């Protein structure tokens, strides 16, 4: 797989988001950098629902800064569009993790339009900014989440 290849793997968590006026630029479309914020919304909500909230991870002395990101724009979004932010965890090591995303909206003909796909990579660092292993409870939760996806892929 290419380093820039992006595909969602099960389980996929989907978060709805309605575009606000402040997300758009002078052309009336969502400003490109806002898609990284949408990725964060999807990732945060997935972690809260299926693993543990970022506040719990931070309480263990770790933060998960983005170390790499990639976005591939396919179609624009506009004010008041109802988007679906789909997120999946695709890779975990002792000190890093990678999430994939697809942002879509419904089309008038009932189909789904892919707007953006991409990924973010994160490192686990302590408050001093030093790379550190995930705390055991965090690693256990996210590894379990990743394994659910791997098991589902093997069955299919």
Secondary structure, DSSP 8 states (H G I E B T S, - for coil): --TT-----SS-EEEEEE--GGGB-TTSBB-TTHHHHHHHHHHHHHHHHHS--HHHHHHTTEE--EEEEEEEE-S--BTT-EEEEEEEEEEE-SSEEEEEEEEEEE-TTS-EEEEEEEEEEEE-EETTS-B----HHHHHHHHHHHHHHHHHHHH-
